[in-house]
Amino acid sequence: QLQASGGGSVQPGGSLRLSCAASGSIRSIGVMSWYRQSSGGKRSVVAAVTPDGSATVIASVKGRFTVSRDNAANTMALEMNGLRPEDAAVYYCNANLITSSGDNLSLWGQGTLVTVSS
């Protein structure tokens, strides 16, 4: 399973760090990603990181958000700085993994709410 945490309420310009932890009988984890879904909107990707650490973020958060992972701990983080009201959303983590029994799974975390307002 995936467990996301770290959401909260900040003022514009503030910072938050989201964490995502995978647990269970895992053989390997491929690409891990962060998505977000604002009220009334569709879920869309924000950032992704490959097993070798190659990271990408969408243009609107470039220079403000940083995605990283710890393969040994099966975790991923999203460091968010300079938060704007338009960044407010429920953030979800996703991981493509192979279980110990050889099954390919795409797992979603439960979502963590980020609120940005003054």
C-alpha positions in Angstrom: 0.0 0.0 0.0 0.9 3.6 -0.3 0.6 6.2 2.5 0.8 9.9 1.7 1.3 12.5 4.4 2.4 16.1 5.0 -0.4 18.2 3.7 -1.7 21.2 5.6 -2.7 24.8 5.4 -0.2 27.5 4.5 -0.2 31.1 3.4 0.9 32.1 -0.1 4.7 31.8 -0.3 4.8 29.1 2.3 6.3 25.7 2.1 5.2 22.1 2.7 6.9 18.7 2.3 4.8 15.8 1.3 5.9 12.2 1.9 4.8 8.9 0.3 5.7 5.5 1.7 5.2 2.2 0.1 4.9 -0.9 2.2 4.2 -4.6 1.8 5.8 -7.4 -0.1 7.6 -5.3 -2.8 10.2 -6.6 -5.2 10.8 -3.4 -7.0 9.3 0.1 -7.6 9.4 1.8 -10.9 8.3 5.3 -11.6 6.8 7.2 -8.6 4.6 10.2 -9.2 2.7 13.0 -7.5 -0.7 14.0 -8.8 -3.1 16.7 -7.7 -6.8 17.3 -8.0 -8.3 20.6 -7.2 -12.0 21.1 -6.3 -14.0 20.4 -9.4 -10.9 19.6 -11.5 -9.4 16.5 -12.9 -6.5 14.6 -11.3 -3.3 15.5 -13.1 0.4 14.8 -12.7 2.6 17.2 -11.0 6.0 15.4 -10.7 7.6 12.1 -11.3 10.8 10.4 -10.4 12.4 7.2 -11.9 14.3 4.6 -9.9 17.6 6.1 -10.9 16.5 9.5 -9.6 15.7 11.2 -12.8 13.0 13.8 -11.9 10.5 15.9 -13.9 8.0 18.4 -12.8 5.3 20.3 -14.7 6.1 23.8 -15.9 3.9 25.6 -13.5 5.8 24.3 -10.5 9.3 24.3 -11.9 11.8 26.1 -9.6 9.4 25.8 -6.7 8.7 22.0 -6.3 11.3 19.3 -6.0 10.6 15.6 -6.2 12.9 13.0 -4.8 12.9 9.3 -3.6 14.8 7.0 -1.3 14.9 3.6 -2.9 16.2 1.9 0.3 13.2 3.1 2.2 10.6 2.9 -0.6 9.7 6.5 -0.1 9.1 9.6 -2.2 9.0 13.2 -1.2 7.7 16.4 -2.8 9.2 19.6 -1.4 6.9 22.5 -2.2 8.2 26.1 -1.8 6.6 29.4 -2.9 3.2 27.9 -2.7 0.4 29.7 -4.5 -3.4 29.6 -4.2 -3.5 27.7 -7.5 -1.4 24.9 -5.9 -4.2 24.1 -3.5 -5.5 20.6 -4.1 -5.6 17.1 -2.8 -2.2 15.6 -3.6 -2.0 11.9 -4.4 1.1 9.7 -4.8 1.3 6.9 -7.3 3.8 4.1 -7.7 4.2 1.4 -10.3 5.7 -1.6 -8.6 6.3 -5.4 -8.8 5.3 -7.4 -5.8 7.3 -10.3 -4.3 5.0 -12.7 -6.1 5.6 -11.0 -9.5 2.4 -9.0 -9.9 2.6 -5.6 -11.6 0.6 -3.0 -9.7 -0.2 0.7 -9.9 -1.0 1.9 -6.4 -2.5 5.1 -5.2 -2.1 6.7 -1.9 -5.1 8.1 0.0 -4.5 11.8 -0.8 -3.4 14.6 1.4 -4.9 18.0 1.3 -2.9 21.2 0.7 -4.6 24.5 1.3 -3.0 27.8 0.4 -4.8 31.0 1.5 -4.2 34.2 3.4 
